[in-house]
Amino acid sequence: IPAAAELSAGDTVTASVQTETDGIKTTADHTVTAAEAGKALSLVVKETLAGEADGDTVTVWYTLIRSGSSTALDSDTVAYTVSVVASLPAPAVAEADSSAMTVDPAAVTAGITVKIPAAAELSAGDTVTASVQTETDGIKTTADHTVTAAEAGKALSLVVKETLAGEADGDAVTVWYTLIRSGGSTALDSDTVAYTVSVVASLPAPTVAEADSTAMTVDPAAVTAGITVKIPAAAE
């Protein structure tokens, strides 16, 4: 309720919200205090819009009874349209194992490729920010992109310069993207997807049975029947 309503101590204010679907009016009453006089006032009406569909109308107004009076004055009404924002589908990581939901740091030395599905229904001029957040330091790394006409309606891949350096086996990596539609200002976050860092240990080197392991040489005369490659037990 704006300060222009010129509320005075003792005034009674009733804020009203009426929904289109059921026509029910929900209200909140308040008596203005001396500290609130002449100022803007906010009242919470216990209406959650449950059951309202996308495109329905919500009408809001307030009623004022001046202190010492019995005349109820209604404000002008204002109408809002219900806009149900559908959740954006989660992205995927190109370098990850999508079955095990793991990612090996060795596979992302150039960065993590965040794949945004075509179901996001991107349009030309949309702004997309791909985000990767690591568990160890909690740092979020991002990559921004403005969708071109050629990319509209298609899947989109963005490379985030996060190499998982310092992440340990078993740590979590959370990935999502944020979308601002062309001409809009509302930032919509996609569903998140979490991967587990899986550090694949390198396999120990083999040896050749017929070779001189000190000089690291092998004599052709010793391998007339073939070279015997010995795989160590450490390969498990």
C-alpha positions as CSV (number, residue, x, y, z in Angstrom):
1,I,0.0,0.0,0.0
2,P,1.8,3.2,-1.1
3,A,2.6,6.1,1.1
4,A,0.2,8.2,-1.1
5,A,-2.7,6.5,0.7
6,E,-1.7,8.9,3.6
7,L,-2.5,6.4,6.3
8,S,-3.0,7.7,9.8
9,A,-2.7,6.1,13.2
10,G,-5.9,4.2,14.0
11,D,-6.9,3.6,10.4
12,T,-8.1,0.1,9.5
13,V,-6.7,-1.4,6.4
14,T,-7.9,-4.6,4.7
15,A,-5.8,-6.0,1.9
16,S,-7.8,-8.3,-0.5
17,V,-6.7,-10.9,-3.1
18,Q,-9.4,-12.6,-5.3
19,T,-8.6,-15.5,-7.6
20,E,-10.3,-16.3,-10.8
21,T,-10.6,-20.0,-10.5
22,D,-12.8,-20.2,-7.4
23,G,-13.7,-16.5,-7.0
24,I,-12.7,-16.7,-3.3
25,K,-11.5,-13.5,-1.7
26,T,-8.8,-13.8,0.9
27,T,-8.0,-10.8,3.2
28,A,-5.6,-9.5,5.8
29,D,-6.7,-6.8,8.3
30,H,-4.4,-4.3,10.1
31,T,-4.8,-1.2,12.3
32,V,-2.2,1.4,11.5
33,T,0.1,2.4,14.3
34,A,1.6,5.8,14.9
35,A,5.0,4.5,13.7
36,E,3.4,3.4,10.4
37,A,1.4,6.7,9.7
38,G,2.2,8.4,6.5
39,K,4.4,5.5,5.2
40,A,4.0,2.7,2.8
41,L,2.5,-0.4,4.4
42,S,2.9,-4.1,3.5
43,L,0.4,-6.8,4.5
44,V,0.7,-10.5,3.8
45,V,-2.5,-12.2,2.5
46,K,-2.5,-16.0,3.0
47,E,-3.3,-16.8,-0.6
48,T,-0.8,-19.2,-2.3
49,L,-2.5,-19.5,-5.7
50,A,-2.8,-23.2,-5.3
51,G,-5.0,-24.5,-8.1
52,E,-4.6,-21.5,-10.3
53,A,-3.6,-22.2,-13.9
54,D,-1.3,-20.4,-16.2
55,G,-3.1,-17.3,-17.6
56,D,-5.6,-17.0,-14.7
57,T,-6.2,-13.6,-13.2
58,V,-5.5,-12.5,-9.6
59,T,-7.1,-9.2,-8.5
60,V,-5.7,-7.2,-5.6
61,W,-6.9,-4.1,-3.8
62,Y,-7.3,-2.7,-0.3
63,T,-10.1,-1.1,1.7
64,L,-9.5,1.7,4.2
65,I,-11.6,2.9,7.1
66,R,-10.3,6.2,8.5
67,S,-9.8,6.5,12.2
68,G,-13.1,7.7,13.8
69,S,-15.1,7.0,10.6
70,S,-17.3,4.1,9.5
71,T,-17.0,4.6,5.8
72,A,-15.1,2.0,3.9
73,L,-13.1,3.2,0.9
74,D,-11.9,0.8,-1.7
75,S,-8.7,1.5,-3.6
76,D,-8.3,1.0,-7.3
77,T,-7.8,-2.7,-8.2
78,V,-4.8,-4.1,-9.9
79,A,-4.9,-7.4,-11.9
80,Y,-2.0,-9.8,-12.3
81,T,-1.8,-12.8,-14.6
82,V,-0.7,-16.2,-13.2
83,S,2.5,-17.3,-15.0
84,V,3.5,-20.9,-14.3
85,V,7.2,-21.2,-15.0
86,A,8.0,-24.7,-16.1
87,S,11.2,-26.1,-14.8
88,L,14.1,-26.3,-17.3
89,P,15.4,-29.8,-18.1
90,A,18.8,-30.6,-16.5
91,P,21.9,-30.5,-18.6
92,A,24.5,-33.2,-19.0
93,V,28.3,-33.3,-19.2
94,A,29.8,-34.6,-22.4
95,E,32.9,-36.0,-20.8
96,A,31.1,-37.8,-18.0
97,D,30.0,-41.4,-17.7
98,S,26.2,-40.8,-17.8
99,S,25.4,-44.3,-16.6
100,A,27.6,-44.2,-13.5
101,M,27.2,-40.4,-13.1
102,T,30.9,-40.0,-12.7
103,V,33.5,-37.7,-14.3
104,D,37.3,-38.3,-14.5
105,P,39.5,-35.1,-14.2
106,A,41.8,-36.6,-16.8
107,A,38.9,-36.3,-19.3
108,V,38.3,-32.6,-18.7
109,T,41.7,-31.0,-19.1
110,A,40.3,-28.5,-21.6
111,G,37.2,-27.8,-19.5
112,I,33.8,-29.3,-18.8
113,T,31.3,-29.4,-21.8
114,V,27.8,-28.6,-20.5
115,K,25.2,-30.0,-22.9
116,I,21.8,-28.1,-22.8
117,P,19.1,-30.3,-24.3
118,A,16.8,-29.2,-27.1
119,A,13.9,-29.5,-24.7
120,A,15.0,-26.2,-23.2
121,E,13.5,-24.6,-26.3
122,L,16.1,-21.9,-26.7
123,S,15.3,-18.9,-28.8
124,A,17.5,-16.4,-30.7
125,G,18.6,-13.7,-28.2
126,D,18.2,-15.9,-25.1
127,T,21.1,-15.6,-22.7
128,V,22.4,-18.9,-21.3
129,T,24.9,-19.3,-18.4
130,A,26.3,-22.7,-17.8
131,S,27.6,-23.3,-14.2
132,V,29.8,-25.9,-12.6
133,Q,30.3,-25.9,-8.8
134,T,32.9,-28.1,-7.2
135,E,32.6,-29.5,-3.7
136,T,36.2,-29.0,-2.4
137,D,36.3,-25.2,-2.7
138,G,32.7,-24.4,-3.4
139,I,33.7,-22.1,-6.3
140,K,31.3,-21.7,-9.2
141,T,32.7,-21.4,-12.7
142,T,30.5,-20.2,-15.5
143,A,30.3,-19.7,-19.3
144,D,27.9,-17.2,-20.9
145,H,26.4,-17.4,-24.3
146,T,23.8,-15.5,-26.4
147,V,21.8,-17.9,-28.5
148,T,21.9,-17.2,-32.3
149,A,19.2,-17.8,-34.8
150,A,21.0,-20.8,-36.1
151,E,21.1,-22.3,-32.6
152,A,17.4,-21.7,-31.7
153,G,15.4,-24.8,-30.9
154,K,18.5,-27.0,-30.8
155,A,20.7,-28.6,-28.1
156,L,23.6,-26.3,-27.1
157,S,27.0,-27.1,-25.7
158,L,29.0,-24.7,-23.7
159,V,32.6,-25.3,-22.4
160,V,33.1,-24.2,-18.8
161,K,36.8,-23.7,-17.9
162,E,36.8,-26.0,-14.9
163,T,39.4,-28.8,-15.0
164,L,38.6,-30.3,-11.5
165,A,42.2,-29.7,-10.5
166,G,42.4,-30.5,-6.8
167,E,39.2,-32.5,-6.6
168,A,39.5,-35.8,-4.9
169,D,38.0,-39.2,-5.7
170,G,34.4,-39.2,-4.5
171,D,33.9,-35.4,-4.5
172,A,30.7,-34.0,-6.0
173,V,30.4,-31.7,-9.0
174,T,27.1,-29.9,-9.5
175,V,26.1,-28.7,-13.0
176,W,23.2,-26.5,-14.1
177,Y,22.4,-23.6,-16.4
178,T,20.5,-20.3,-16.1
179,L,18.3,-18.9,-18.9
180,I,17.1,-15.3,-19.5
181,R,14.7,-15.3,-22.3
182,S,15.2,-12.7,-25.1
183,G,13.5,-9.4,-24.1
184,G,13.0,-10.6,-20.5
185,S,14.8,-10.0,-17.2
186,T,13.8,-13.1,-15.2
187,A,16.6,-15.6,-14.7
188,L,15.4,-19.2,-14.7
189,D,17.6,-21.9,-13.3
190,S,17.5,-25.4,-14.7
191,D,17.3,-28.6,-12.6
192,T,20.7,-29.5,-11.3
193,V,22.7,-32.6,-12.0
194,A,25.4,-34.0,-9.8
195,Y,28.4,-36.1,-10.8
196,T,30.9,-37.8,-8.7
197,V,34.6,-37.3,-9.3
198,S,36.2,-40.7,-10.2
199,V,39.9,-40.5,-10.5
200,V,41.1,-43.4,-12.7
201,A,44.5,-44.4,-11.5
202,S,47.1,-45.1,-14.2
203,L,48.1,-48.7,-14.7
204,P,51.6,-49.7,-13.8
205,A,54.0,-50.3,-16.6
206,P,54.8,-53.8,-17.8
207,T,58.3,-55.3,-18.2
208,V,59.8,-57.6,-20.8
209,A,61.1,-60.9,-19.4
210,E,63.9,-61.3,-21.9
211,A,65.1,-57.7,-21.5
212,D,68.0,-56.3,-19.4
213,S,65.9,-54.2,-17.0
214,T,68.9,-52.3,-15.7
215,A,70.3,-51.2,-19.1
216,M,66.7,-51.2,-20.5
217,T,67.9,-53.2,-23.6
218,V,66.7,-56.2,-25.4
219,D,68.7,-58.6,-27.6
220,P,66.9,-60.0,-30.6
221,A,68.6,-63.3,-30.0
222,A,66.8,-63.6,-26.7
223,V,63.3,-63.3,-28.2
224,T,63.3,-65.8,-31.1
225,A,60.1,-67.2,-29.7
226,G,58.5,-63.8,-29.0
227,I,58.6,-61.1,-26.4
228,T,57.2,-62.0,-23.0
229,V,55.3,-59.0,-21.6
230,K,55.0,-59.2,-17.8
231,I,52.0,-57.4,-16.3
232,P,52.6,-56.6,-12.6
233,A,50.3,-57.7,-9.8
234,A,49.9,-54.0,-9.0
235,A,47.5,-53.8,-12.0
236,E,45.1,-55.7,-9.7
